[in-house]
Every structure is written in C-alpha cells, then in structure tokens.
C-alpha cells in the first residue's frame, strides 16, 4: 500500500502498536484542496456518508420531509424508540408500513435499546436497522411520483437514477463505480475529494434551497442523524454549524459552515480514528475545533485504565 498515508497511530504504554493508513483531504472555503494525504482523487465507496445525497434526491423528487424526517433520511440512526416512531409515521403518511422496507432486519445499534428488546423476547426488525430512515424516504418519493414501490432499490429505478444524478452534480464527477450497499441500496463510487466537494456544496447552498435544507435538518436535529452518544451526533453538537456523516469501512466527512470540509478514508476499514483524523485536518487548515477536543484522541486501556491513546498523525 505505498500510496496510502499514515493517518493515525495507536500508542500503548509509549509503544506504537498499530498504524491506520488511508487518505484524507481538506477543502478550503473556496473549494481548493489545502490538505491532501494519500490518493485523494482515487475512487472510494462513500457508504453511509452518501446518505445526505440520497435524502436530497428524495426531497427534490417530492417526498414531504420536514425537519426531523429529512435528518433521519440523511442519517444512520441508532434504532431507538423515537427513531422507529418517526420512520413509522413517515411510512404511514404514504400508506405504507414496515413490511414495505427492503433494508435487512437488524437489532438497534443503541446498546440499551437492544438489550431491552432482547429481554422482552422481541426479534430483529427492518425499522430498527440504521438505514430505515433513508429507505422510508425512498419509499415516500416513489409513492409521491407513482413509481413502483417494490423495486425502489433497483439500479434503474427512477429514484435511484435521480440519486446518481445528485451525486454526480454535487461532486462534479461521474460515478466511478456502482455497488450495492449493506442495506441493499445502490451505492455510487466517487473520489474522496468529490465526496468532500459534495458535502461542502450542501452547507454552502442558498438558504431555503433543497441542498441547504438537508444540511440544516442535520444540524438542527443531530439526534436523528445518529442517536444517543453517537459520534456524528455529538460532533455536530460540539461544533456549531458542522455537518458530519460517517460511513462503514472507515469513511467520514465533516463540513463546517465556513465551507472548510474534511473527508477521510481509512483503508483497513476501521472507523475508530476517523473523527480524530477529520478534526486534525480541519485544525491543520486553521479551523477552530476546540469544542471537540475530546474527539481528538481515543483512550487505549490496560486493566481498565488509560495507558495510551489513538491519535491522528
């Protein structure tokens, strides 16, 4: 992996135990790359970092997604009861129910909720899956346009063609790959720079415009983008005006209201240092991330006490 840059290291008792390699890019307010580590123009799969674009496609296609609904469509919720209620309400408004969701059945990511459901003898359900907000929005868009509901995840479905168009327009790139995400939805590859450019476009869009509505919904309702204690949620609360969205396999993008944007891909797929890396990139560009100091390092434990840390390099 000669092209990838060392992005974070794990230090235990003064010994560098592991190193995470990958790519990281930082765009300044004008859109130019002020930080570029690793092959930032090589294609990546953005995974759930693409959800804000999928939510935008649903919105412009006519789905009614005010406030929290737009935030959960753009988010990866933790499956708490208030998330599930919102998903159910959205589906019900369009004459649908949980059985129409094509995302897999899953346990909630929120540990307390998961343990409670297991104690109660309940099973995995699709609405508890972290992508159910996005899927509910996709179904709403399909109903609003009279499109086929059962095939809403097909690559050639009118909605998915709109998602691709949104991704390509915001990123300024043609999709480099077409894959299937973990939830079953089509996933369009783009460069890390393109991912940063696309999220930057959301935060800098004209107030009231559809792209800006996505950014504002995420900032105003961060609890629907993640959930209780979720890092994306807590980072947006710690840095006013920030839009933060992580994805599986070590992807994360963070855009500030100023237009400064950082995008990260850890090539081993481990997400534990992505927030620290993104914050480090923003700080390197002169951004004030002091409200998120707690996210710049992750404790390394030995015997239940801190004996080191994971930090960006």
Steps between C-alpha positions, in 0.01 A plus 500: 500500500771752407260777398306517825607739773529423873199674653480382861702295743417292803740560788502258795732576793715716274524230231347551154293184475304563177475755219193580289580592137271662248413830338382835632413822319421847628324758284518868581209745475569553130496128427875453445677210669708642784585157643550185291633181655505180298318444168213744562387492136470121487147353515353392833160364599352768728266257674268685742683827444291509182170512689467880488502476118245221501280706732535799265390289204189391693424860596528640147295204373209624710514309829369711787796501738481785749766542769556174690378287209765647273764454769418132550495448123855639491610317813601164639277483806567278799160332502360664811126518553470861388677412174266210433193714572610760246566236234157344567326838473670576170402164354142532627458841339567335163276200560792270574632299793818331624434202272567726201856571614762307304784560744605194706356419838739604774545573868529866600855631531407669827616251762238578765216468249643178358530341844144603589357348183686175562373487859147551370541209261465716189672432170698699247291726276578711192390825663770459768768480229710818482402564137123478544460879494662516159290211372179655630586823318569306180164328528330836561661642186387198299140536618503876440590440135294190433815293451512131577549448871616140507803570277614828658852360555558399136792681338278611211209615718414867430586595858843336490574670169423830676729408787781439253432833330513682835828331595659587168376858502615580854835322469578623149589144400349208315436200722818292503322181605154365573474263796241372746520643851451293814135603519437393140485848345710593197828668588694728267876525528680832482833641603566611856540853363165466325336387823638805681391726214146361509445549875661845480238586235222416746622731777571788259176473303258792498279516812168333430628301204459122504872428559510751785186346651689171533796664672276706729285200598810304599636791703170578670409138577830316555330242721337360186827488306640260763355467845581498869877521537562448128820667385344677200228644725742610771747654253227714344398616846861575591570706187212738419419507129676173420354223286661164583419166339694180538474184298608140530852388413672804646334787312405835655434850371467818707409841360492827692276796431805685364532243220808335648448128441696187592445151360675186619536141379687256724607220268479220758133591553528570874301815593638553851730788403303664218361786712845577644651501152230727354530743791877500458462591132260784587735628768791486256300734276467746791145409602391533861408151620561572867147395588585149387830452683369180656476341155863565403623199697355161593621336823690172480419291808705259703344340805207738470710817516646719227854395401520683167294645221403487135574830326534640151848538354 
